[in-house]
Structures are given as C-alpha cells and as structure tokens.
Amino acid sequence: MSRPTKQTLDFVQLDTNDKTTLKRLYRKYGRDGRLFWYELLRLLGRSKGYYLDLSDEWILEDVLEEELFIGKTAGISIIEALVLWGLLDENLWQKHKIIW
C-alpha cells in the first residue's frame, strides 16, 4: 500500500528582497496589498490542489475577510490586478472565479 500524494505545502518560501509584484501591490494598495499576497500564498499552499474555488459569493466573502484580511471590494480589485499582471490565471478567474 502506498501513501497518498500530498497536495498541500508545509511552507512557502518568501524572498527577502521585494520583487516587482510586492512593489506594485504596495504602491497600489499599501500594506493591505502586501499582506494579501503573503496570505494568498499561504492559503493556496494549504489548499488541496493549490486552488481556491471562489465562485460562491459567501465563500468569496469569507475567504477575503477571514483568510486574506481584506474587504470584498478591495480583495477583488487586488485579484483583478494580479490577473492583469499575469500572476493569476485569467481564464480560471474570469470564467469560474478560481485562483490556482
């Protein structure tokens, strides 16, 4: 009997030097943008298959407010910026409200 393949991470590596993503997020959203990015990486890492299905409005609001510590309007704005910058899959977000 083999062990099941793990589909989550125990840790997420973070660079000590700010990359373009963090600089853009900070310029546009301040500390909220940086916190959102770090928390999104952590949440994806502990989510089975590394994806979030946010197609249900209640789940979307809960994830944004309780897991990513940001209001719905600002959270969606950040997600859309990340899609625009090519950091999140545009098709998955636009058609299915999935982050992967």
Phi, psi and omega in degrees: 000129180260157178285145177293148178291130180288136181239027175221171179246151175272334179208160176237126179285133178240135177288148177275342176258133180294132175264178182305318182303310181295322179295316179296314180299319180293316179300318187274324188234002181068209182299328179301321180295317179293314179300317179304312182298311180299315182291326176297315178299317179296316181295316177298321180298328181261003178266133180303126181077003178061036177220157179236125175264107183250025183289337176273125184302323180293317178294318178304309180297317180298314181296313181299312186279320186265333182256325184251359171058046181210153178289163186299311183298311180294320180298315179295322177299317179293316179301315181294326175294317179297324175295313180301322180279000177080016183267342174233150182293116183297314182299313180298319181288309185296319185269328189232355184057045177246136173250128180219000000 
